[in-house]
Amino acid sequence: MSSSPSPLSVAPMIQWTTPSYRYLFRSISLTPLLYTEMITSHHLLNRYTRTSDLPWLFEHPHVPNVAVQLGGGGPSETLEDFITSADLCITNGTYTELNINSGCPASKAQKSHCGLKHMLRTSRIPFQGLLKELSRRFDHRVKLSVKHRIGVYPDVCGVDNLLDYVRTVHEAGIKKVIVHSRIGVLGGMSTGENRNVPPLVYGVVERVKREFGGVEVVVNGGITCWREVEGFLGGGYGGVRGGPGGLEGEKSIYGTLDDWGLEGDGGIVGGAPVDGVMIGRKAYNDVGFFWDADSRFCGRPDQNFTWSKITSDYCSTMEDRVPSIGLVECVKPLHNIFCGQRRNKEYKRKVDKEVNEWKKEKRRIDNGGVGRVETVAEVMEKCFEVVDCMGMTVGESRELIMTDK
Ligand SMILES: Cc1cc2nc3c(=O)[nH]c(=O)nc-3n(C[C@H](O)[C@H](O)[C@H](O)COP(=O)(O)O)c2cc1C
């Protein structure tokens, strides 16, 4: 691994940033920090009693530099429950960071008094007390961080509330925050809409960095190209993007530019460069995008393997996992690898078709039929025939698509 840590990270995404995805990602790029899906303490404490039962803790030795994200448990969870589940992750995993989810708007998270409830300060376990205890117990063992939104509509709105919240987190001993640059909306907006509808208020994240120079600040939300990443790391990128009307005019329900301490163009005066950039959906939908991330941001050679090498290594590693997680989960991360390539749609259709055939055949054999089910490699080989970039390195295949330049 590089001695200079990458400023890049891949966001925690439930059912997407699985151990299999993380394994595949590492064949493309070694340096970005990868987050697990969110694990709830309730699951950890109630469903899994042995380390071998902990699917999230599966980490192949090939996949270093992973952060685990922990969310709150059920409504009756105690502080000690949360600490025990944190300890379980830190002791049994090889994680470099423990992240606390303070930004999830899902109704399940609200019922469990976690996610955005922490920002509202209505969580069952008082948030600052929880963070203080985590710091006291684990700060010497693992880096601790909090991932949150810029606010919660309508109660925690505007720059002053955000700065106040970050102060609470910092005073509890947390030295890293990841800020999803959208306000979270509770009630009347689905989790998916919460990732797309509220405007991205980037300028206020740069303001957080300016106010809390000693805190590592990572910006997240809607970032899909290196020009933007470099803009954030260079400072003064700022601005407001998207959402119905952004923050312009009286009609914005998410507050005005003034509420967020922003200038007329959505920028801020003296915005500080942030320390890192977290990429979510782009990293899942187009993993090849990261092919030159190691050289760009850490000055180390890119792996730049051929697709043929990446996929044959991936398929043979997944073979052992089929009995525990099933073929569908094993091949899921392969669905999007040819994003932007010729015949990508055809390839995806072929994957779906072959996986269905495999399931049917397996059912037949499980019911006493004669034969053997195909391996992951055998199933996927038929799909890879559809595209024409298997012999190319990831870099060479990227030359053929120009969307991320
Ligand atoms: C399928 C999916 C699952 C997600 N699961 C989580 C999660 O477990 N924890 C979390 O903090 N955020 C989760 N998120 C939010 C992302 O971490 C990220 O903040 C959000 O997608 C914005 O970044 P992006 O625009 O780069 O995708 C999820 C997002 C998606 C699309």
The ligand as a MOL file (V3000), in Angstrom:
LIG
                    3D

  0  0  0     0  0            999 V3000
M  V30 BEGIN CTAB
M  V30 COUNTS 31 33 0 0 0
M  V30 BEGIN ATOM
M  V30 1 C -27.9320 1.5370 -2.6040 0
M  V30 2 C -27.4360 2.5560 -1.6070 0
M  V30 3 C -27.2410 2.1620 -0.2870 0
M  V30 4 C -26.7550 3.0760 0.6500 0
M  V30 5 N -26.4820 2.6450 1.9160 0
M  V30 6 C -25.8840 3.5040 2.7880 0
M  V30 7 C -25.4290 3.0370 4.0550 0
M  V30 8 O -25.5090 1.8650 4.3850 0
M  V30 9 N -24.8740 3.9560 4.8890 0
M  V30 10 C -24.7170 5.2790 4.5340 0
M  V30 11 O -24.1860 6.0730 5.3300 0
M  V30 12 N -25.1210 5.7250 3.3420 0
M  V30 13 C -25.6640 4.8690 2.4500 0
M  V30 14 N -25.9980 5.3060 1.2060 0
M  V30 15 C -25.6950 6.7090 0.8410 0
M  V30 16 C -24.2790 6.8090 0.2350 0
M  V30 17 O -23.3050 6.4200 1.1780 0
M  V30 18 C -23.9760 8.2330 -0.2300 0
M  V30 19 O -23.9750 9.0930 0.8790 0
M  V30 20 C -24.9910 8.7410 -1.2470 0
M  V30 21 O -25.2550 7.7770 -2.2440 0
M  V30 22 C -24.4980 10.0340 -1.9150 0
M  V30 23 O -23.2890 9.8170 -2.6020 0
M  V30 24 P -23.2620 9.6270 -4.2140 0
M  V30 25 O -24.0710 10.7410 -4.7940 0
M  V30 26 O -21.8040 9.7040 -4.5830 0
M  V30 27 O -23.8920 8.3020 -4.4980 0
M  V30 28 C -26.4790 4.4200 0.2570 0
M  V30 29 C -26.6770 4.7930 -1.0780 0
M  V30 30 C -27.1320 3.8750 -2.0030 0
M  V30 31 C -27.3020 4.2900 -3.4500 0
M  V30 END ATOM
M  V30 BEGIN BOND
M  V30 1 1 1 2
M  V30 2 1 2 3
M  V30 3 2 2 30
M  V30 4 2 3 4
M  V30 5 1 4 5
M  V30 6 1 4 28
M  V30 7 2 5 6
M  V30 8 1 6 7
M  V30 9 1 6 13
M  V30 10 2 7 8
M  V30 11 1 7 9
M  V30 12 1 9 10
M  V30 13 2 10 11
M  V30 14 1 10 12
M  V30 15 2 12 13
M  V30 16 1 13 14
M  V30 17 1 14 15
M  V30 18 1 14 28
M  V30 19 1 15 16
M  V30 20 1 16 17
M  V30 21 1 16 18
M  V30 22 1 18 19
M  V30 23 1 18 20
M  V30 24 1 20 21
M  V30 25 1 20 22
M  V30 26 1 22 23
M  V30 27 1 23 24
M  V30 28 2 24 25
M  V30 29 1 24 26
M  V30 30 1 24 27
M  V30 31 2 28 29
M  V30 32 1 29 30
M  V30 33 1 30 31
M  V30 END BOND
M  V30 END CTAB
M  END
